[in-house]
Structures are given as structure tokens and as C-alpha cells.
Amino acid sequence: MPIHTWSSVILGDTDANFTAWAQGVSDAFNALLVKTADTGQAAQPFVFARPAANAVVGFEVFRFDDAQQALFPIYMKVEYGFGSSLNTPTLYVTWGTGTDGNGGITGVRLGRQAFNRSNQPGSGVITENGASAGEGYFNLFWGGSGADGLGLQLSVGRSIDVLGDPTADAYWAFSWNGNAVNFFTVPPAPLAALVRSTNAGNGAGLPVLGVPESTNSAEYVSMGGEVPVYPIEPFLGRRQPPLKSAAMVNIGDVGPGVVFQTLMFGETLTFRRVAAGSNNFVTRGGMATNALAIRWE
């Protein structure tokens, strides 16, 4: 289960900074997933000129390479560009079950989603970034553990059975567009993807076991040095086993960037808490007590 880390700016104020951000993200995808042979993909190494607002300058296509790929393929088209801000790089991702050989996703299961943040480190700030992958999942973040950490940007993983093994029933993904977070459960066709949405700091939050459906409350209780792990529970018309590719923790129990272990599905799993900036993914009612932890092994 490989890990890939790198350091770069997370800023698009110049051609060089935008290219450095995009190259680091691309290297992570290429290190951990399988790149397709589609024509039209951006040449390596990248030499990009900054695109306009709400535009992209290049794309690549990747796929999973796990045991379930033959049953429920996961293909991801990733595009490098901007949203409305010309300082904040944006990664666009489209999911489907195949490609047309020219960069078009076929069998689209989840339409184009934007991954960015409305804030970014200052000019010249270098952040730690990372990605992890294993059987049935892929996690990517930029801004790891420092004060300028921006938290997780993309995570996708298959649903699992009662033994903790990945299945072809569905997969899930985060989407962050700078204003709201979407948690998708994506089944095979003909069923439609289910989306659970929340505004940053408000709304229902992510579906977490053992946490009441409420707002304006600190749901993730600190245990004074212990690290309770709150598993994320996807939904597909029925309750499903919780995910083991990501989970929640209380920020008082484990700091940003800290690696820890927990017992889940009868095996010891290693997680890493992402930066405080990820709180917008998981907090409710503006209570900054929650943080996301991703598989890190």
C-alpha cells in the first residue's frame, strides 16, 4: 500500500507556481494509479501557461488496478486549471467506467467535480503534500501539517463488506468546491449517485457512526490522550459496513500530520490526520472539533 509525498507551493499566481502545483499532483497520480493510453494527455514534464478563470490547461486519465476493477471499473479524468480565483489552483475530476481513447470518460458515474479551496498559503510558502493508495482506495491532499495546511482535496474508495474487503457494490468520493462539500456514494448503473451536501461549517456533515444528526454541537468527544476513531458510513439504500480508507477524529486527541494506528475489522490500520484546514469537510455548526484521518500505509 504505497505512499507518495512531495513539497510545493499551492498557488497559481505565476506560470511557474501553477506548473509546480500541477506537476506534484500529477506525479502522485502517476505513482499510485495506472495511467491510460488516451491521446491528448498533457506531455510530461509539464510546461504550463496559466489558464483563464474557470478553465483548464491540460488533463490526464487514470484507473484503479485492484481486484474489483474488472467488476466495477473506476476511471478518473483529472484536469488542471482554475475556478473563479486565479490564485487558487483547481483540480477537476470526472469518474466513469471507461474512456473513448481520446480523453473522454465513458459510462460516467459521477460528473465533473471541482477540488479547491477559497484560501491558499502566501507567496513562497512551501507545504508538504501527500497521497496514499491501497486495495480499493486513493487519497490525495495538499498542505499537510503546517499552519497553512489546506487539508484533504480528493479521496475515493470502494465500499467494503462485513470482513473489511472492497466490493463492487459502490464507491464514494469527496468533492470540495470552495463553498460546499459533497459526499457521494456512487453505485454501478443504472442507479444514480447519492449525494450528501453540506456548506462549510454548517449542515449535516459526513455520515459518521456514533454521531447524532445535529448542528451546533461538538460531536467528536476527546478522550484525554486516547484516539477514538469515528468511522464513515456510506449509504446505498441500506446500511453498509463503515469505510476503512478514511475516518474522523477529535482535534484534541491527535494533531495535524500525526500518524496513529487503530484496530478495525480485526486488523491494525495506520491513519494520518490531515491539516486543520480539512475541518470544513467534517465540522457541523461551525464547531472546529473534528478532523479527517486517511489511511497512511
ChimeraX attribute file (.defattr): number of C-alpha atoms within 10 A of each C-alpha:
attribute: neighborCount
match mode: 1-to-1
recipient: residues
	/A:1	11
	/A:2	11
	/A:3	17
	/A:4	16
	/A:5	17
	/A:6	14
	/A:7	16
	/A:8	20
	/A:9	24
	/A:10	31
	/A:11	26
	/A:12	25
	/A:13	15
	/A:14	13
	/A:15	14
	/A:16	16
	/A:17	21
	/A:18	27
	/A:19	23
	/A:20	21
	/A:21	21
	/A:22	24
	/A:23	19
	/A:24	21
	/A:25	24
	/A:26	19
	/A:27	16
	/A:28	21
	/A:29	24
	/A:30	14
	/A:31	16
	/A:32	22
	/A:33	20
	/A:34	14
	/A:35	17
	/A:36	18
	/A:37	14
	/A:38	15
	/A:39	13
	/A:40	13
	/A:41	16
	/A:42	16
	/A:43	11
	/A:44	9
	/A:45	10
	/A:46	14
	/A:47	15
	/A:48	20
	/A:49	12
	/A:50	23
	/A:51	17
	/A:52	14
	/A:53	16
	/A:54	12
	/A:55	16
	/A:56	18
	/A:57	14
	/A:58	17
	/A:59	19
	/A:60	23
	/A:61	30
	/A:62	22
	/A:63	22
	/A:64	22
	/A:65	17
	/A:66	15
	/A:67	14
	/A:68	17
	/A:69	16
	/A:70	12
	/A:71	12
	/A:72	19
	/A:73	20
	/A:74	25
	/A:75	28
	/A:76	26
	/A:77	22
	/A:78	23
	/A:79	24
	/A:80	26
	/A:81	27
	/A:82	26
	/A:83	23
	/A:84	14
	/A:85	17
	/A:86	19
	/A:87	23
	/A:88	23
	/A:89	29
	/A:90	31
	/A:91	24
	/A:92	24
	/A:93	22
	/A:94	20
	/A:95	25
	/A:96	21
	/A:97	20
	/A:98	20
	/A:99	21
	/A:100	11
	/A:101	14
	/A:102	12
	/A:103	19
	/A:104	17
	/A:105	20
	/A:106	15
	/A:107	17
	/A:108	19
	/A:109	21
	/A:110	20
	/A:111	13
	/A:112	17
	/A:113	18
	/A:114	23
	/A:115	21
	/A:116	24
	/A:117	21
	/A:118	15
	/A:119	15
	/A:120	19
	/A:121	18
	/A:122	12
	/A:123	13
	/A:124	11
	/A:125	12
	/A:126	16
	/A:127	20
	/A:128	19
	/A:129	27
	/A:130	21
	/A:131	26
	/A:132	24
	/A:133	27
	/A:134	20
	/A:135	16
	/A:136	23
	/A:137	24
	/A:138	22
	/A:139	26
	/A:140	22
	/A:141	23
	/A:142	27
	/A:143	29
	/A:144	27
	/A:145	21
	/A:146	16
	/A:147	13
	/A:148	20
	/A:149	24
	/A:150	28
	/A:151	26
	/A:152	32
	/A:153	22
	/A:154	20
	/A:155	21
	/A:156	21
	/A:157	24
	/A:158	27
	/A:159	29
	/A:160	22
	/A:161	16
	/A:162	10
	/A:163	10
	/A:164	16
	/A:165	15
	/A:166	22
	/A:167	17
	/A:168	19
	/A:169	17
	/A:170	20
	/A:171	25
	/A:172	22
	/A:173	20
	/A:174	24
	/A:175	24
	/A:176	25
	/A:177	19
	/A:178	19
	/A:179	13
	/A:180	16
	/A:181	24
	/A:182	20
	/A:183	21
	/A:184	21
	/A:185	24
	/A:186	24
	/A:187	21
	/A:188	19
	/A:189	12
	/A:190	7
	/A:191	10
	/A:192	12
	/A:193	18
	/A:194	18
	/A:195	17
	/A:196	17
	/A:197	19
	/A:198	22
	/A:199	19
	/A:200	21
	/A:201	22
	/A:202	19
	/A:203	21
	/A:204	18
	/A:205	24
	/A:206	24
	/A:207	19
	/A:208	20
	/A:209	15
	/A:210	12
	/A:211	14
	/A:212	11
	/A:213	14
	/A:214	13
	/A:215	17
	/A:216	13
	/A:217	15
	/A:218	18
	/A:219	19
	/A:220	24
	/A:221	16
	/A:222	18
	/A:223	11
	/A:224	8
	/A:225	9
	/A:226	11
	/A:227	18
	/A:228	16
	/A:229	21
	/A:230	20
	/A:231	22
	/A:232	20
	/A:233	18
	/A:234	27
	/A:235	20
	/A:236	16
	/A:237	7
	/A:238	6
	/A:239	9
	/A:240	14
	/A:241	18
	/A:242	24
	/A:243	23
	/A:244	24
	/A:245	28
	/A:246	23
	/A:247	23
	/A:248	21
	/A:249	23
	/A:250	25
	/A:251	21
	/A:252	17
	/A:253	17
	/A:254	20
	/A:255	17
	/A:256	22
	/A:257	19
	/A:258	14
	/A:259	17
	/A:260	15
	/A:261	14
	/A:262	14
	/A:263	10
	/A:264	16
	/A:265	15
	/A:266	9
	/A:267	9
	/A:268	10
	/A:269	16
	/A:270	18
	/A:271	23
	/A:272	22
	/A:273	29
	/A:274	29
	/A:275	27
	/A:276	26
	/A:277	23
	/A:278	25
	/A:279	23
	/A:280	28
	/A:281	27
	/A:282	26
	/A:283	29
	/A:284	27
	/A:285	17
	/A:286	17
	/A:287	18
	/A:288	20
	/A:289	21
	/A:290	24
	/A:291	27
	/A:292	29
	/A:293	29
	/A:294	25
	/A:295	25
	/A:296	24
	/A:297	14
